[in-house]
Amino acid sequence: MSSEIRGRRLGVLLVLCGAIFLEGIDVAMLNVALPSIRADLGLETGELQWVMSAYVLGYGGFMLLGGRAADLFGRRRMFVAWLTVFLLFSGLGGLATEGWQLIAARFVTGVAAAFMTPAGLSIITTGFDEGPQRDKALLVYSGTAAGGFSIGLVAGGLLASAGWRWVFFAPVGLAALILLGALALVPKSARPERSGQRLDLAGGLLVTSALVLLVLGVERAAHAGAGWTAATLGAGLVLLALFAAVERRAAEPVVRLGILRSAALRRANGAGLLFAGAFFGFQFLVVLYLQELRGWSTLQTSFAMIVIGVDAALSPTVVPRLVARFGNGRLIFGGLLLAALSYGLFLPLGADWSYGAMLPSLVLLGLAFALVYGPLTIVATEGVAEAEQGLAGGLLYTSFQFGAALGLAAVTGVSASYADPLEGYRAALLVPFAAVLAAAALTLPGLRRSPGPDLDLDPDLDLDLDLDPAAEPTAEPEPQPSRI
């Protein structure tokens, strides 16, 4: 089957890539601007971490609800509406004069991304032929996200040099262009016909509250008593249990629990959570080390870290060939080992390291991201019934974002427990190192399959697929029952 993408499909893919590029630069630019924000608004390290975590909590907490909304109410409709909200609250973040205002704006922006992103991903997974064409579209999509992050590092440095508020104002113009492109190119589709159709708001609020409590418990563990930490984490786990109970009884659950019977989907989501936690936690530490301990400018930091963006070139070009030859499982496992090597080389961090000493770790991390991110997206969505593609995408991005929130919280808690900042950074670097090793161990069962593009799905699953290879993505087909 040909992997070539032409005509309107290409236009749709470009719009969706623009949206994930926007999400990438938004996060990257903020990451570089954090020290400037801290200085201007007078934030403590814990508060500064919540500028990032508020976004990923809104993103991860509402992602499942967003994915389900795309399946129920139309993917284009959700994509366009929430892209508009993203645009508005990104601009409001730049107007903040207090830390709480910025944190609130970032939370709402994250919620908007939670509805927008799975809708965009499910437009790809339902609009492109399963197999080489869809794999290529997903790898281009993931490469664009990486490119957004890389360009965002440099753009963030440049904008933050002029004033950190421009980090929030600049995405507004890009979002407006993407919105116009979406209105013109992404085809309208009828709202799926479902009886008793409604969103499980109770389930969405329960899972979001659970994630907030869990991250709060991890972040405050180094500063609060054992009793407070245990109570917070326990409350989060209780809410997760209540969420599972609500989902079993809901007419239209946020998560149909049967979808979790796929062994490949479970492994992809678990590995994604650990990998994202390591990736975001590591970069948070590197930015603080370079700017606050070494005194580097935001622009110097941006150019130092841009080499991580090598994955933007590799994902759409080299990785599809590697997937075809070795399979997704082997690429993911190899990428996680590369990430472990990257973080391991950074463990003996010195007070006056040259850039040459840091460069191998940063390059290896870019290679690792290319090998892991795109193939994980393929594994987590392929073989899922079309009517639940939004849910599958929501599960994956929830894992990414919840992992990012936990990673940020964990490295902040560890580093803040040391009086010497350098000792704190060294200790906190063990968190991403251990996380990617755990992710690699989790993906080992996926290596049983022979090389090739096939995915390691549970052989006992009865997958009901209804894909028309000749169909253009002009309308969303009627939902098909899933027997996963």
NORJO-V977621 format. One record per residue. RES is the residue in one letter. PSI is psi in degrees with one decimal (* if undefined). NEAR is the number of other ideal C-beta (glycine too) atoms within 12 Angstrom. D_CENTER is the distance of its C-alpha to the mean C-alpha in Angstrom with 2 decimals. Layout:
<<RES/PSI/NEAR/D_CENTER> <RES/PSI/NEAR/D_CENTER>>
This chain:
<<M/133.8/17/29.59> <S/144.1/15/28.83> <S/4.3/25/25.35> <E/138.5/16/26.62> <I/122.5/32/25.00> <R/173.7/15/27.51> <G/-139.8/15/28.68> <R/-32.2/20/26.80> <R/-40.2/33/23.99> <L/-41.8/23/23.41> <G/-43.1/23/23.51> <V/-43.9/35/21.00> <L/-40.8/39/18.59> <L/-40.4/28/19.16> <V/-46.1/39/18.43> <L/-37.0/47/15.12> <C/-35.2/38/14.22> <G/-38.4/36/15.47> <A/-43.0/47/13.12> <I/-28.6/47/9.88> <F/-42.6/39/11.97> <L/-44.7/44/12.69> <E/-38.6/47/9.24> <G/-46.6/39/8.99> <I/-31.1/42/12.51> <D/-46.9/50/12.25> <V/-44.1/47/10.06> <A/-44.1/45/12.16> <M/-39.4/46/15.38> <L/-39.4/51/15.07> <N/-44.3/48/14.45> <V/-31.1/47/17.71> <A/-3.9/47/19.56> <L/-46.5/44/19.22> <P/-37.2/34/22.68> <S/-39.1/33/24.32> <I/-42.9/41/22.97> <R/-45.8/28/24.26> <A/-40.3/17/27.63> <D/-41.5/23/28.12> <L/-4.1/26/27.16> <G/44.6/13/28.44> <L/143.4/26/25.43> <E/168.2/16/25.58> <T/-41.8/32/22.93> <G/-42.2/29/21.78> <E/-39.2/25/21.63> <L/-40.5/37/19.79> <Q/-32.9/48/17.02> <W/-17.5/36/16.78> <V/-39.3/45/16.29> <M/-46.6/48/12.78> <S/-30.1/47/12.47> <A/-39.9/42/13.87> <Y/-49.9/43/11.06> <V/-26.3/51/8.31> <L/-43.9/45/11.08> <G/-42.2/43/11.90> <Y/-56.7/47/8.48> <G/-36.8/50/8.16> <G/-36.6/44/11.93> <F/2.6/47/12.70> <M/-40.8/50/10.14> <L/-41.4/50/12.82> <L/-40.2/46/15.45> <G/-41.8/48/13.85> <G/-40.8/52/13.63> <R/-38.0/47/17.17> <A/-37.4/40/18.41> <A/-41.1/48/17.57> <D/-36.5/51/19.62> <L/-40.8/36/22.38> <F/1.8/32/22.90> <G/127.3/31/21.96> <R/-43.1/51/18.85> <R/-42.7/38/20.36> <R/-46.5/30/21.60> <M/-40.3/45/18.33> <F/-49.4/48/16.60> <V/-44.9/37/19.52> <A/-45.2/25/20.16> <W/-21.7/42/16.82> <L/-36.2/42/16.45> <T/-43.4/27/19.77> <V/-41.3/29/18.69> <F/-45.6/47/15.79> <L/-47.9/35/18.58> <L/-45.7/24/21.00> <F/-20.2/36/19.13> <S/-43.1/42/17.75> <G/-39.2/28/21.46> <L/-31.9/26/22.51> <G/-35.3/42/20.40> <G/-13.7/32/22.61> <L/-1.7/18/25.67> <A/139.8/30/24.99> <T/-8.5/16/27.93> <E/154.4/18/26.96> <G/-41.6/25/24.03> <W/-32.8/17/23.67> <Q/-42.3/23/23.59> <L/-42.0/39/20.69> <I/-42.2/32/18.74> <A/-43.7/24/19.66> <A/-39.5/34/18.70> <R/-35.2/41/15.21> <F/-46.7/34/14.89> <V/-38.0/32/16.16> <T/-39.7/47/13.99> <G/-40.0/48/10.91> <V/-42.5/34/12.88> <A/-43.6/40/13.60> <A/-31.8/49/10.07> <A/-31.3/48/9.77> <F/-34.4/48/12.85> <M/-44.6/54/12.43> <T/-49.7/51/9.29> <P/-29.2/50/10.52> <A/-44.7/50/13.92> <G/-44.2/52/13.30> <L/-40.5/50/11.91> <S/-24.2/53/14.91> <I/-37.8/48/17.25> <I/-49.7/48/16.61> <T/-19.3/47/17.01> <T/-14.8/49/20.12> <G/-6.5/44/21.56> <F/144.1/43/21.69> <D/132.4/29/23.92> <E/136.1/34/22.51> <G/-146.9/27/23.14> <P/-38.7/26/23.26> <Q/-45.9/32/22.64> <R/-40.5/43/19.46> <D/-43.5/42/18.25> <K/-43.0/35/19.10> <A/-41.9/43/17.42> <L/-36.4/50/14.08> <L/-37.0/46/14.58> <V/-41.7/37/15.63> <Y/-47.7/46/12.60> <S/-35.6/46/10.27> <G/-35.4/38/13.00> <T/-38.8/38/13.01> <A/-43.2/43/9.44> <A/-39.7/45/10.76> <G/-37.8/38/13.95> <G/-40.4/35/12.64> <F/-43.7/44/11.44> <S/-48.7/41/14.85> <I/-34.0/34/16.91> <G/-33.1/39/15.32> <L/-46.7/43/16.61> <V/-46.4/30/20.06> <A/-38.9/39/20.07> <G/-40.2/46/18.99> <G/-43.8/38/21.88> <L/-46.3/28/24.28> <L/-41.6/32/23.49> <A/-26.8/40/23.48> <S/-32.5/22/26.83> <A/-19.7/18/28.19> <G/129.7/20/26.65> <W/-21.9/34/23.24> <R/-26.6/29/23.54> <W/-20.7/29/23.18> <V/-27.4/42/19.54> <F/-32.7/38/19.15> <F/-36.3/28/21.95> <A/-42.9/33/21.04> <P/-18.6/45/17.96> <V/-45.3/29/20.38> <G/-42.6/18/22.49> <L/-41.0/30/19.80> <A/-37.0/37/18.40> <A/-41.0/23/22.04> <L/-42.1/21/22.56> <I/-37.8/37/19.58> <L/-43.4/31/20.94> <L/-41.1/19/24.36> <G/-39.9/26/23.14> <A/-42.3/38/21.45> <L/-32.3/20/24.72> <A/-34.3/18/26.76> <L/-36.7/31/24.99> <V/120.0/40/22.79> <P/145.8/28/25.56> <K/152.2/19/26.50> <S/149.6/30/26.56> <A/146.1/18/28.53> <R/129.3/21/27.06> <P/140.6/32/26.95> <E/116.8/16/30.11> <R/135.8/20/29.63> <S/142.8/10/32.22> <G/29.4/11/31.43> <Q/126.0/18/28.14> <R/160.9/20/26.20> <L/143.0/29/22.89> <D/79.9/32/22.69> <L/-36.8/20/22.24> <A/-44.0/24/23.60> <G/-41.4/35/21.00> <G/-42.5/38/18.14> <L/-36.8/23/19.85> <L/-46.0/33/20.58> <V/-35.9/42/17.11> <T/-45.3/39/15.88> <S/-38.1/26/18.99> <A/-43.5/35/18.53> <L/-41.4/45/15.12> <V/-45.9/35/16.70> <L/-39.9/32/19.73> <L/-44.7/35/18.14> <V/-40.1/40/16.20> <L/-41.8/33/19.42> <G/-41.2/33/21.50> <V/-45.3/36/19.72> <E/-37.4/41/19.76> <R/-1.0/30/23.42> <A/-34.9/28/24.64> <A/-12.3/27/26.12> <H/-19.3/24/27.91> <A/167.8/21/29.02> <G/162.6/13/31.46> <A/-35.9/15/30.75> <G/-43.8/13/31.88> <W/-43.9/19/29.49> <T/-45.8/24/26.51> <A/-39.7/18/27.65> <A/-41.0/19/28.25> <T/-48.1/29/24.82> <L/-38.5/29/23.02> <G/-41.0/19/25.63> <A/-39.6/23/25.13> <G/-42.4/33/21.40> <L/-37.0/20/22.38> <V/-42.6/19/25.13> <L/-35.9/29/22.89> <L/-39.9/27/20.68> <A/-41.0/17/24.01> <L/-39.0/21/25.13> <F/-46.8/34/21.99> <A/-40.0/23/22.86> <A/-40.9/17/26.46> <V/-40.2/26/25.69> <E/-32.9/30/23.65> <R/-25.8/18/26.66> <R/-12.7/15/28.93> <A/139.1/25/26.98> <A/-38.8/19/28.31> <E/77.4/31/24.91> <P/152.5/34/22.43> <V/-42.5/43/18.77> <V/115.2/35/18.42> <R/111.4/35/21.39> <L/-21.3/25/21.64> <G/-23.8/21/23.34> <I/-21.5/40/20.20> <L/1.2/29/19.36> <R/-15.2/22/22.51> <S/116.6/38/20.77> <A/-39.9/29/20.72> <A/-40.7/42/18.35> <L/-41.5/40/15.77> <R/-44.2/30/16.21> <R/-40.9/39/15.98> <A/-42.1/45/12.83> <N/-40.1/41/11.04> <G/-43.9/37/12.90> <A/-37.6/47/12.26> <G/-40.8/48/8.47> <L/-48.3/38/8.92> <L/-40.8/41/11.49> <F/-44.0/50/10.12> <A/-40.4/40/7.08> <G/-42.8/42/9.89> <A/-45.0/48/12.24> <F/-49.8/50/10.51> <F/-39.3/44/9.91> <G/-41.6/47/13.21> <F/-46.4/49/15.06> <Q/-35.9/45/14.39> <F/-44.5/46/15.37> <L/-41.7/46/18.51> <V/-41.8/42/19.34> <V/-45.7/44/19.27> <L/-40.4/37/21.50> <Y/-48.3/36/23.72> <L/-41.0/35/24.36> <Q/-38.4/34/24.95> <E/-30.5/27/26.50> <L/-39.6/26/28.32> <R/-17.0/26/29.15> <G/22.4/15/29.54> <W/150.5/25/27.61> <S/166.3/23/26.93> <T/-37.2/40/23.57> <L/-41.4/25/24.57> <Q/-42.1/24/25.58> <T/-41.8/40/22.31> <S/-49.6/38/20.42> <F/-30.6/26/22.69> <A/-37.3/34/22.57> <M/-3.9/42/18.82> <I/-21.7/33/18.67> <V/-20.1/29/19.65> <I/-27.2/44/16.17> <G/8.5/37/15.66> <V/-24.1/30/18.04> <D/-23.3/42/15.29> <A/-32.9/40/15.33> <A/-33.4/23/18.90> <L/-36.1/34/18.66> <S/-47.4/47/15.94> <P/-8.6/31/18.15> <T/-59.3/19/21.44> <V/-40.7/23/21.87> <V/-39.3/43/19.14> <P/-37.5/34/20.58> <R/-38.6/19/23.93> <L/-37.8/30/22.69> <V/-45.0/44/21.08> <A/-34.1/25/24.46> <R/-42.3/16/26.42> <F/-16.7/27/24.68> <G/157.8/30/22.27> <N/-39.6/46/18.60> <G/-45.4/40/19.43> <R/-37.7/33/21.33> <L/-43.9/45/18.82> <I/-46.3/49/16.04> <F/-45.8/37/18.71> <G/-39.0/30/20.08> <G/-37.4/43/16.84> <L/-36.6/46/16.30> <L/-38.1/29/19.93> <L/-40.3/34/19.54> <A/-40.5/48/16.81> <A/-41.0/35/19.32> <L/-41.5/25/22.01> <S/-50.7/38/20.15> <Y/-35.3/42/19.69> <G/-38.5/26/23.17> <L/-21.2/25/24.79> <F/-9.4/35/23.54> <L/-40.8/24/25.00> <P/42.6/18/28.50> <L/131.0/34/27.28> <G/162.3/17/30.38> <A/-20.3/17/31.41> <D/39.1/14/32.35> <W/139.7/27/30.26> <S/163.0/12/30.68> <Y/-33.2/22/27.88> <G/-33.2/12/29.24> <A/-30.0/17/28.58> <M/-25.7/31/24.88> <L/-45.1/23/24.37> <P/-41.3/22/24.30> <S/-42.8/38/21.37> <L/-40.4/37/19.31> <V/-45.9/28/20.36> <L/-35.9/32/19.71> <L/-38.8/46/16.13> <G/-42.6/37/15.62> <L/-42.5/35/17.40> <A/-42.6/44/15.42> <F/-41.3/49/12.04> <A/-39.7/42/13.92> <L/-24.4/44/15.33> <V/-48.0/51/12.41> <Y/-53.6/49/9.30> <G/-51.1/45/11.48> <P/-35.6/48/13.79> <L/-39.1/52/11.37> <T/-40.5/50/10.40> <I/-49.4/51/14.19> <V/-39.5/45/15.18> <A/-16.1/51/13.11> <T/-20.2/48/14.59> <E/140.8/40/17.96> <G/-4.0/38/20.96> <V/138.8/47/19.69> <A/146.0/35/22.22> <E/-35.7/38/21.65> <A/-11.4/35/22.08> <E/20.0/45/19.02> <Q/-36.7/46/16.52> <G/-40.8/52/14.75> <L/-43.7/49/14.75> <A/-44.0/47/13.46> <G/-39.3/52/10.44> <G/-40.7/52/10.06> <L/-45.3/45/10.54> <L/-47.9/50/7.93> <Y/-27.2/50/5.02> <T/-43.6/46/7.31> <S/-44.5/42/7.52> <F/-49.1/47/4.22> <Q/-39.3/47/4.96> <F/-39.5/45/8.52> <G/-42.1/44/8.56> <A/-43.4/45/7.64> <A/-43.7/47/10.32> <L/-39.2/42/12.65> <G/-45.6/47/12.46> <L/-43.2/50/13.38> <A/-42.1/46/15.95> <A/-47.4/41/17.41> <V/-32.9/47/18.04> <T/-45.4/42/19.39> <G/-41.8/33/21.65> <V/-48.9/33/22.97> <S/-35.3/40/23.63> <A/-14.0/31/25.28> <S/-0.9/24/27.69> <Y/137.7/19/29.49> <A/-35.7/10/32.09> <D/116.5/15/31.70> <P/-41.2/23/28.37> <L/-42.9/24/28.53> <E/-37.7/21/29.17> <G/-42.3/28/26.26> <Y/-43.5/38/23.87> <R/-44.4/27/25.40> <A/-42.2/28/25.07> <A/-27.3/41/21.44> <L/-19.0/38/20.60> <L/-24.5/29/21.65> <V/-55.5/38/18.58> <P/-34.6/47/16.07> <F/-48.1/40/19.00> <A/-36.4/28/19.65> <A/-43.5/37/16.08> <V/-29.0/46/15.76> <L/-40.8/27/19.33> <A/-39.5/24/18.62> <A/-40.4/41/15.77> <A/-42.7/35/18.38> <A/-37.5/21/20.96> <L/-32.3/30/18.90> <T/-3.1/42/18.59> <L/-41.6/21/22.32> <P/-23.0/22/23.55> <G/-7.7/40/21.67> <L/-0.9/24/24.08> <R/-28.1/21/27.02> <R/153.8/25/26.61> <S/159.9/14/28.55> <P/148.6/18/27.02> <G/175.5/20/25.84> <P/-5.5/35/23.10> <D/153.2/27/23.65> <L/152.9/39/21.08> <D/76.8/36/22.08> <L/154.8/32/22.35> <D/121.9/23/24.70> <P/-16.0/16/28.16> <D/-4.4/11/29.45> <L/142.1/26/27.13> <D/100.9/17/28.82> <L/125.5/28/26.32> <D/102.2/18/27.52> <L/141.0/29/26.34> <D/80.9/20/27.91> <L/132.8/27/26.91> <D/106.8/18/29.28> <P/-23.7/17/28.99> <A/-4.9/11/30.97> <A/136.5/21/29.14> <E/155.8/22/27.63> <P/62.5/39/24.66> <T/-15.9/22/27.17> <A/153.8/21/26.84> <E/124.5/36/24.96> <P/165.3/24/27.22> <E/139.1/18/28.43> <P/138.0/32/26.21> <Q/145.2/23/27.48> <P/142.4/18/27.95> <S/139.0/27/25.77> <R/30.9/20/27.52> <I/*/30/24.67>>
